[in-house]
Amino acid sequence: MMNMPPSDPNSQNNSLDFDDFIGILVAFATIGAILFWSFSRKDGGWNLSGLLPSTTVQTPSPKVVQTPLPGTVVQTPVPGTTQTSIPGAIQTPRWDIFTQTPLSSVDVPPKVVLPPYSYVPPVAIPQVQPSPQVVVTPSTQKPTIPTPIAFTDVPADYWAKPFVDALSARGILGGFADQTFKPDQPVTRAEYAAIVEEAFAKSQPGTTVGFKDVPENFWAIPVIGKATNTGYLKGYPNQIFKPDQRIPRVQVLVSLASGMNLGIPAAPEKVVTIFNDAQEIPQWAVNKVAAATENNLVVNYPDTKTLAPNREITRGEVAAMVHQALVKMGRLQPIQSENIVKVPR
């Protein structure tokens, strides 16, 4: 065996030579450079695994799957290529090798499809009209009955008193200055025209009378005009009126039937046969007298069977027949009287 020469004991205690110093300086410079590089990286850390060999098996960390934004290109690894790590190199993330999940796998809320706009016209709501208030009174007030004129010559048992009272209370008939009515006094045509005007033609306009026998200053010109315009009176041929003539009963019945437009009965001659003096009725007046009789306008006193058509009518009889005409028109209430002529049915 060969024996090595003993080492120089002085050499172990010698200081580092220049080469050793340079090696140490390079080592520290390298470490400082590595530290500076590590601190200068934002995404880097203290990864010294590349500097020192590791004997332990590293468990691969799970890959990060990133869902790309719409419109980005998904890059996948090329088949047949392998990714190798260079020993000692610092590994950095490779975003181009990450597997991206398809967009369809993400739960996206379904789109809400709005229906097309359509105009719905407003529906008119009918306004409810308030019902009129009904004022309930304890009792219905009866109409006031006018007070008739107390004529001194119309006694309570006079046959025509109910008719006279009804007309005088309403101002249709008046009396004389001495508070008398003179019920049995005959009536002239002018006076009858005044009664017709009060009862039927008061609202009619007055017209000029063209009768030759009616003076311009005659008191009855306005009422004669209204009576003739409404059809209640007519003149005689040759423009004659005869205002002072005492009017007969037949003319009053014809006057009322004409002014009221009463219908003619189907058999007028048969209607007038209820009168025992029917043959005295002028032929021109039969139709109108029959119409007046059928409508209960005829009032006969003392005998209902006697018409006395050509006799001068009295003021009491005029009151009775005019009253019956107003009853027929619905303006007065009927009166029960045995003197009213009723046609057998």
PLY file of the C-alpha trace (Angstrom):
ply
format ascii 1.0
element vertex 345
property float x
property float y
property float z
element edge 344
property int vertex1
property int vertex2
end_header
0.00 0.00 0.00
1.11 3.37 -0.85
1.21 5.84 1.94
0.18 9.41 1.07
2.45 12.12 2.24
1.14 13.86 5.27
-0.58 17.13 4.64
0.93 20.35 5.53
-0.53 21.38 8.79
-0.02 25.01 7.96
-2.24 24.80 4.88
-5.46 24.25 6.89
-5.12 27.41 8.77
-4.48 29.54 5.76
-7.05 32.19 4.66
-9.25 31.77 1.62
-7.40 32.34 -1.53
-8.60 34.67 -4.25
-10.43 31.99 -6.27
-12.50 31.01 -3.29
-13.47 34.58 -2.68
-14.57 35.02 -6.26
-16.68 31.83 -6.06
-18.42 33.02 -2.91
-19.11 36.42 -4.47
-20.59 34.84 -7.57
-22.79 32.61 -5.44
-24.17 35.51 -3.44
-24.67 37.54 -6.59
-26.60 34.68 -8.13
-28.79 34.30 -5.06
-29.44 38.06 -5.00
-30.35 38.06 -8.67
-32.77 35.22 -8.10
-34.33 37.03 -5.14
-34.62 40.27 -7.09
-36.24 38.48 -10.02
-38.69 36.73 -7.71
-39.73 39.95 -5.97
-40.09 41.82 -9.24
-42.75 39.37 -10.63
-46.42 40.21 -9.83
-47.72 36.73 -10.38
-44.64 34.97 -9.11
-43.83 33.85 -5.62
-41.14 32.15 -3.65
-40.89 29.16 -6.00
-37.47 27.62 -5.30
-38.46 24.20 -6.48
-36.62 24.74 -9.73
-33.38 25.60 -7.94
-33.16 22.58 -5.73
-33.78 19.03 -6.76
-36.80 17.48 -5.09
-37.02 13.86 -4.13
-40.72 13.98 -3.36
-43.43 13.28 -5.89
-45.54 16.34 -6.44
-49.27 15.90 -6.73
-50.46 17.79 -9.76
-52.78 20.63 -8.88
-56.21 20.64 -10.52
-56.41 22.48 -13.76
-58.32 25.72 -13.75
-61.17 25.71 -16.21
-62.03 29.18 -17.43
-65.24 29.99 -19.22
-64.39 32.27 -22.09
-66.30 35.41 -22.74
-68.59 35.50 -25.75
-66.65 36.17 -28.90
-63.27 34.70 -27.72
-61.47 31.87 -29.48
-61.05 28.67 -27.53
-57.57 27.21 -27.94
-57.03 23.51 -27.37
-53.76 21.55 -27.26
-52.54 20.10 -30.55
-52.82 16.30 -30.56
-49.46 14.50 -30.45
-47.62 17.18 -28.58
-46.45 16.93 -24.98
-45.74 19.57 -22.49
-42.37 19.14 -20.81
-40.88 21.05 -17.95
-37.35 22.27 -18.04
-35.60 21.42 -14.79
-34.67 24.46 -12.87
-37.05 26.75 -14.79
-39.83 28.63 -13.05
-43.21 27.44 -14.21
-45.68 30.14 -15.29
-49.34 29.63 -15.98
-50.22 28.81 -19.61
-53.62 30.24 -20.38
-53.60 28.83 -23.89
-53.75 25.22 -22.70
-56.70 25.56 -20.37
-59.82 23.66 -21.35
-62.85 25.93 -21.61
-66.36 24.78 -20.80
-68.81 25.24 -23.65
-71.23 28.13 -23.16
-74.21 25.81 -23.48
-73.30 24.05 -20.21
-73.82 27.23 -18.22
-77.32 27.72 -16.85
-78.54 30.79 -18.66
-81.99 32.09 -17.70
-84.46 31.73 -20.56
-85.32 34.79 -22.55
-88.63 36.41 -21.82
-90.52 36.91 -25.02
-92.89 39.86 -24.76
-96.03 39.77 -26.87
-96.36 42.43 -29.52
-97.95 45.61 -28.29
-101.59 45.85 -29.06
-103.80 48.82 -28.28
-106.82 48.01 -26.20
-109.34 50.83 -26.41
-110.68 51.99 -23.09
-114.07 50.69 -22.19
-116.53 53.43 -21.50
-118.08 52.96 -18.10
-121.66 54.11 -18.17
-122.42 56.69 -15.62
-125.18 55.77 -13.28
-127.69 58.51 -13.13
-128.96 59.14 -9.63
-132.58 58.27 -9.25
-134.80 61.23 -8.50
-135.67 61.62 -4.91
-139.26 60.90 -4.12
-140.71 63.09 -1.46
-143.21 61.09 0.51
-145.93 63.15 2.05
-148.25 61.84 4.73
-151.28 62.38 2.54
-151.98 63.63 -0.95
-153.22 67.18 -0.85
-156.59 67.51 -2.51
-156.98 70.23 -5.13
-158.57 73.37 -3.90
-162.15 73.74 -5.12
-162.89 77.32 -6.20
-165.72 79.04 -4.46
-168.71 79.66 -6.75
-170.45 82.97 -6.96
-173.46 83.14 -4.67
-176.01 84.50 -7.08
-179.13 85.77 -5.37
-181.50 84.41 -8.02
-180.12 80.84 -8.19
-181.69 78.95 -5.30
-180.29 75.68 -3.98
-183.08 73.66 -5.60
-182.68 75.19 -9.02
-182.14 72.37 -11.53
-179.10 74.02 -13.19
-177.41 75.27 -9.98
-174.63 72.58 -9.98
-173.68 73.53 -13.55
-173.84 77.29 -12.85
-171.71 76.93 -9.70
-169.03 74.90 -11.51
-168.64 77.50 -14.27
-168.91 80.60 -12.08
-166.25 79.22 -9.72
-163.80 79.03 -12.65
-164.66 82.42 -14.10
-166.32 81.03 -17.22
-169.71 82.52 -16.37
-170.39 85.79 -14.62
-173.39 87.62 -13.33
-174.72 91.07 -13.35
-173.95 94.07 -11.20
-176.84 93.36 -8.85
-175.36 89.91 -7.95
-177.92 88.13 -10.07
-177.36 85.50 -12.77
-180.74 85.60 -14.49
-180.66 81.85 -15.33
-183.91 81.90 -17.36
-182.93 84.86 -19.49
-182.30 84.15 -23.21
-178.75 84.45 -24.60
-177.81 86.42 -27.71
-175.27 85.21 -30.26
-172.78 87.84 -29.10
-173.22 86.81 -25.46
-172.78 83.17 -26.38
-169.57 84.09 -28.24
-168.28 85.62 -24.98
-169.05 82.38 -23.07
-167.30 80.30 -25.78
-164.23 82.55 -25.57
-163.99 82.08 -21.79
-164.55 78.31 -21.93
-162.68 77.20 -25.08
-160.84 80.00 -26.90
-159.33 82.31 -24.28
-155.76 81.68 -25.45
-156.60 82.22 -29.12
-155.54 85.50 -30.75
-158.31 87.93 -31.61
-158.86 88.84 -35.24
-160.76 91.47 -37.11
-164.37 90.57 -37.74
-165.49 91.10 -41.31
-169.22 90.89 -40.73
-171.25 93.70 -42.18
-173.64 93.90 -39.25
-170.96 94.13 -36.54
-169.91 97.77 -35.97
-166.21 98.55 -35.46
-166.87 99.72 -31.91
-169.04 96.76 -30.96
-168.10 95.34 -27.56
-168.08 91.69 -28.73
-165.76 92.04 -31.74
-162.79 90.22 -30.03
-164.88 87.32 -28.72
-166.79 86.95 -31.99
-163.45 86.72 -33.81
-162.16 83.98 -31.45
-165.42 82.01 -31.59
-165.48 82.02 -35.39
-161.74 81.26 -35.75
-162.00 78.18 -33.51
-165.06 76.83 -35.36
-167.57 77.24 -32.56
-169.62 79.84 -34.44
-170.32 80.74 -38.04
-172.01 83.63 -39.71
-174.88 83.72 -42.12
-174.61 84.18 -45.86
-173.64 87.61 -47.20
-171.23 88.23 -44.27
-173.98 88.57 -41.68
-173.49 87.50 -38.03
-176.64 88.77 -36.26
-174.91 89.44 -32.92
-178.11 90.47 -31.13
-180.13 87.48 -32.25
-181.26 85.18 -29.46
-179.53 81.92 -30.18
-181.73 78.79 -30.36
-180.86 75.52 -28.64
-180.10 73.71 -31.88
-177.43 76.28 -32.79
-175.68 75.79 -29.43
-175.58 72.01 -29.91
-174.23 72.40 -33.46
-171.69 74.95 -32.17
-170.31 72.62 -29.49
-170.18 69.54 -31.76
-168.39 71.55 -34.48
-165.85 73.26 -32.21
-165.00 69.97 -30.45
-164.81 68.04 -33.74
-167.09 65.30 -32.49
-167.49 62.32 -34.78
-170.79 61.80 -36.56
-172.62 58.60 -35.53
-173.11 55.85 -38.10
-176.90 56.38 -38.06
-177.54 59.97 -36.90
-181.23 59.88 -37.83
-181.70 56.90 -35.55
-179.91 58.60 -32.65
-182.19 61.63 -32.65
-185.31 59.47 -32.55
-185.00 59.36 -28.77
-186.54 62.84 -28.81
-190.28 62.98 -29.27
-189.87 66.19 -31.30
-187.02 64.97 -33.52
-188.94 66.05 -36.61
-188.42 69.68 -35.56
-184.62 69.41 -35.92
-183.49 71.21 -39.10
-182.05 68.80 -41.64
-178.72 70.63 -41.80
-178.33 70.13 -37.99
-179.26 66.43 -37.64
-175.70 65.08 -37.83
-174.29 67.54 -35.27
-177.25 67.16 -32.90
-176.83 63.36 -33.05
-173.09 63.73 -32.26
-173.83 66.02 -29.30
-176.49 63.63 -28.03
-174.23 60.57 -28.23
-171.50 62.41 -26.23
-173.87 63.43 -23.40
-173.86 67.14 -24.22
-177.66 67.50 -24.36
-179.38 68.60 -21.14
-183.19 68.92 -21.25
-185.39 70.40 -18.57
-187.98 69.48 -17.47
-188.42 66.52 -19.87
-185.37 64.74 -21.27
-187.46 63.41 -24.17
-188.25 66.90 -25.42
-185.40 68.65 -27.25
-187.19 71.88 -28.25
-184.46 72.54 -30.84
-185.78 75.87 -32.10
-186.55 77.40 -28.75
-184.34 80.22 -27.48
-181.77 78.82 -25.07
-181.55 80.23 -21.54
-178.45 81.13 -19.56
-179.02 78.15 -17.26
-179.25 75.76 -20.23
-176.08 77.22 -21.78
-174.29 76.66 -18.45
-175.42 73.00 -18.40
-174.38 72.20 -22.01
-171.02 74.03 -21.83
-170.29 72.17 -18.58
-170.95 68.84 -20.30
-168.60 69.80 -23.13
-165.80 70.53 -20.61
-166.45 67.18 -18.94
-166.07 65.48 -22.32
-162.75 67.30 -22.79
-161.58 66.10 -19.36
-161.40 69.56 -17.82
-164.24 69.16 -15.32
-165.60 66.37 -13.19
-169.01 64.95 -14.21
-172.14 65.91 -12.32
-174.94 63.49 -11.58
-178.11 64.98 -12.99
-181.36 63.41 -14.19
-181.61 66.09 -16.88
-178.61 64.81 -18.88
-179.80 62.89 -21.95
-178.25 59.42 -22.26
-178.48 57.37 -25.43
-179.59 53.76 -24.81
-176.76 51.26 -25.54
0 1
1 2
2 3
3 4
4 5
5 6
6 7
7 8
8 9
9 10
10 11
11 12
12 13
13 14
14 15
15 16
16 17
17 18
18 19
19 20
20 21
21 22
22 23
23 24
24 25
25 26
26 27
27 28
28 29
29 30
30 31
31 32
32 33
33 34
34 35
35 36
36 37
37 38
38 39
39 40
40 41
41 42
42 43
43 44
44 45
45 46
46 47
47 48
48 49
49 50
50 51
51 52
52 53
53 54
54 55
55 56
56 57
57 58
58 59
59 60
60 61
61 62
62 63
63 64
64 65
65 66
66 67
67 68
68 69
69 70
70 71
71 72
72 73
73 74
74 75
75 76
76 77
77 78
78 79
79 80
80 81
81 82
82 83
83 84
84 85
85 86
86 87
87 88
88 89
89 90
90 91
91 92
92 93
93 94
94 95
95 96
96 97
97 98
98 99
99 100
100 101
101 102
102 103
103 104
104 105
105 106
106 107
107 108
108 109
109 110
110 111
111 112
112 113
113 114
114 115
115 116
116 117
117 118
118 119
119 120
120 121
121 122
122 123
123 124
124 125
125 126
126 127
127 128
128 129
129 130
130 131
131 132
132 133
133 134
134 135
135 136
136 137
137 138
138 139
139 140
140 141
141 142
142 143
143 144
144 145
145 146
146 147
147 148
148 149
149 150
150 151
151 152
152 153
153 154
154 155
155 156
156 157
157 158
158 159
159 160
160 161
161 162
162 163
163 164
164 165
165 166
166 167
167 168
168 169
169 170
170 171
171 172
172 173
173 174
174 175
175 176
176 177
177 178
178 179
179 180
180 181
181 182
182 183
183 184
184 185
185 186
186 187
187 188
188 189
189 190
190 191
191 192
192 193
193 194
194 195
195 196
196 197
197 198
198 199
199 200
200 201
201 202
202 203
203 204
204 205
205 206
206 207
207 208
208 209
209 210
210 211
211 212
212 213
213 214
214 215
215 216
216 217
217 218
218 219
219 220
220 221
221 222
222 223
223 224
224 225
225 226
226 227
227 228
228 229
229 230
230 231
231 232
232 233
233 234
234 235
235 236
236 237
237 238
238 239
239 240
240 241
241 242
242 243
243 244
244 245
245 246
246 247
247 248
248 249
249 250
250 251
251 252
252 253
253 254
254 255
255 256
256 257
257 258
258 259
259 260
260 261
261 262
262 263
263 264
264 265
265 266
266 267
267 268
268 269
269 270
270 271
271 272
272 273
273 274
274 275
275 276
276 277
277 278
278 279
279 280
280 281
281 282
282 283
283 284
284 285
285 286
286 287
287 288
288 289
289 290
290 291
291 292
292 293
293 294
294 295
295 296
296 297
297 298
298 299
299 300
300 301
301 302
302 303
303 304
304 305
305 306
306 307
307 308
308 309
309 310
310 311
311 312
312 313
313 314
314 315
315 316
316 317
317 318
318 319
319 320
320 321
321 322
322 323
323 324
324 325
325 326
326 327
327 328
328 329
329 330
330 331
331 332
332 333
333 334
334 335
335 336
336 337
337 338
338 339
339 340
340 341
341 342
342 343
343 344
